[in-house]
Amino acid sequence: MTLPGTMLDFIATRDHRLMRRMHRWRPRRWFRLWMIYATRGGDGWLWYGLGALVLIFGGLARFAAVTAAGTACGTGAILFLILKKLTGRKRPNALEPHCWATLLPPDQFSFPSGHTISAFAFAISVGGFYPLLLGALLFCAFSVATSRIVLGMHFLSDAVVGALVGAGLGYASFLIFA
């Protein structure tokens, strides 16, 4: 077996082990609600709402910030659609039922997490223009990424790669439009 094959097997084994733990875990109600609201926010409405607030209250940098975020998120959407079709990795909730989450995924493929790409692309690009908001934006992005794992929509590696891709796109977009 080749080194990349061995590494992918190592990652997949740990992904499946964590998936089984998440699918059997029954967290407190407040945590379940947080995860559901985080994943629903990551559907797009949170980013649109925050983008509108930036346009209204963002001062001189508002148009550059929203353009950077839109560019990063749009590029991320194209990338994750291509990668999902290329990899064809099944979602965790398609492999094993979840004990309490009943949300339906937006598509059948898992890798990478599009919600996480968008969350980090938005957080990093807008946070670059408004450093005081970066902590709150990253909290939202981490909440979205965590929710995708806890709710059985993605494996840990899907969210990690999504965060890296999204952060890279967000930072690049910030540098271009700053």
C-alpha positions in Angstrom: 0.0 0.0 0.0 1.2 3.5 -0.8 1.8 6.2 1.8 -1.2 8.3 0.6 -3.4 5.2 0.7 -2.2 4.4 4.2 -2.8 8.0 5.4 -6.3 8.1 3.9 -7.1 4.7 5.6 -5.8 6.2 8.9 -8.0 9.3 8.5 -11.1 7.3 7.4 -10.8 4.9 10.4 -10.8 7.8 12.8 -13.6 9.5 11.0 -15.8 6.5 11.2 -14.9 6.0 14.9 -15.9 9.6 15.7 -19.0 9.2 13.6 -20.2 6.2 15.6 -19.6 8.1 18.9 -21.5 11.2 17.6 -24.4 9.2 16.3 -24.9 7.5 19.7 -24.3 10.6 21.9 -27.3 12.3 23.5 -26.2 15.8 24.5 -28.2 18.2 26.6 -31.1 20.0 24.9 -29.3 23.4 24.8 -26.4 21.9 22.9 -28.7 20.1 20.4 -30.5 23.4 19.8 -27.2 25.3 19.4 -26.1 22.7 16.8 -29.3 22.8 14.9 -29.4 26.6 14.8 -25.8 26.8 13.8 -26.2 24.4 10.9 -29.4 26.3 9.8 -27.5 29.6 10.1 -24.8 28.1 7.9 -27.4 27.4 5.2 -26.7 31.0 4.1 -29.2 33.3 5.9 -26.6 34.1 8.7 -24.0 35.2 6.1 -26.6 37.2 4.1 -27.8 38.9 7.3 -24.3 39.7 8.4 -23.5 41.0 5.0 -26.5 43.3 5.0 -25.4 44.6 8.5 -21.9 45.3 7.1 -23.4 47.2 4.2 -25.5 49.3 6.6 -23.0 49.9 9.4 -19.6 49.0 7.9 -18.3 52.4 7.2 -15.8 53.1 4.4 -14.7 49.4 4.0 -18.2 48.0 3.6 -18.2 47.5 -0.1 -14.8 46.0 -0.2 -15.7 43.7 2.7 -18.9 42.5 1.1 -17.2 42.0 -2.2 -14.4 40.0 -0.6 -16.8 37.8 1.3 -19.0 37.3 -1.8 -16.0 36.4 -3.9 -14.6 34.0 -1.3 -17.9 32.3 -0.7 -18.8 32.1 -4.4 -15.4 30.6 -5.2 -15.9 28.2 -2.3 -19.3 27.1 -3.6 -17.8 26.3 -7.0 -14.9 24.4 -5.4 -17.0 22.3 -3.1 -19.5 21.3 -5.8 -16.6 20.1 -8.0 -14.9 18.3 -5.2 -18.0 16.6 -3.9 -18.7 15.1 -7.4 -15.1 14.1 -7.8 -14.8 12.3 -4.5 -18.3 10.9 -4.1 -17.9 10.3 -0.4 -21.1 9.2 1.3 -22.3 11.2 4.3 -22.1 9.8 7.8 -25.9 9.8 8.2 -26.2 7.7 5.0 -23.9 5.0 6.5 -25.4 4.8 10.0 -28.6 6.4 11.5 -28.3 9.2 14.0 -29.9 8.8 17.4 -31.5 12.2 17.6 -30.8 14.4 14.6 -33.3 14.1 11.8 -32.2 16.9 9.5 -31.9 16.0 5.8 -28.6 16.9 4.0 -28.7 19.2 1.0 -27.0 16.6 -1.2 -25.7 13.1 -1.0 -21.9 13.8 -0.9 -19.8 14.6 2.2 -16.4 15.8 1.2 -15.7 18.6 1.7 -18.2 20.5 4.0 -19.6 23.3 1.9 -21.2 24.9 5.0 -17.8 25.0 6.6 -16.1 26.4 3.5 -18.6 29.3 3.4 -18.5 29.9 7.1 -14.7 30.3 7.2 -14.5 32.2 3.9 -17.0 34.7 5.2 -15.4 34.9 8.7 -11.9 35.4 7.5 -12.6 37.8 4.7 -15.0 40.1 6.7 -12.8 39.7 9.8 -9.8 41.0 7.9 -11.7 44.3 7.4 -13.1 44.4 10.9 -10.6 42.8 13.3 -12.8 43.5 16.3 -15.5 41.2 14.9 -13.1 38.4 14.0 -13.6 36.5 17.3 -17.4 36.5 17.0 -17.2 35.6 13.3 -14.8 32.7 14.0 -17.1 31.5 16.8 -20.0 31.3 14.3 -17.7 29.5 11.8 -16.6 27.0 14.4 -20.2 26.5 15.5 -21.2 25.7 11.9 -18.3 23.3 11.4 -19.0 21.5 14.7 -22.7 21.3 14.0 -22.1 19.5 10.7 -20.1 16.8 12.5 -22.4 16.5 15.5 -25.5 16.3 13.3 -24.1 13.5 11.2 -23.8 15.6 8.0 -20.0 15.4 7.7 -17.0 13.5 8.9 -14.3 15.4 10.9 -12.0 15.4 7.9 -14.7 17.0 5.7 -15.0 19.9 8.2 -11.2 20.3 8.7 -10.6 20.5 4.9 -13.6 22.8 4.6 -12.2 25.1 7.2 -8.8 25.2 5.6 -10.2 25.8 2.1 -12.6 28.5 3.4 -9.9 30.2 5.5 -7.5 30.2 2.5 -10.2 31.7 0.2 -11.2 34.2 2.8 -7.7 35.4 3.4 -6.9 35.5 -0.3 -10.0 37.5 -1.0 -9.3 39.9 1.8 -5.8 40.5 0.4 -7.2 41.2 -3.1 -9.9 43.6 -2.0 -8.2 45.3 1.0 
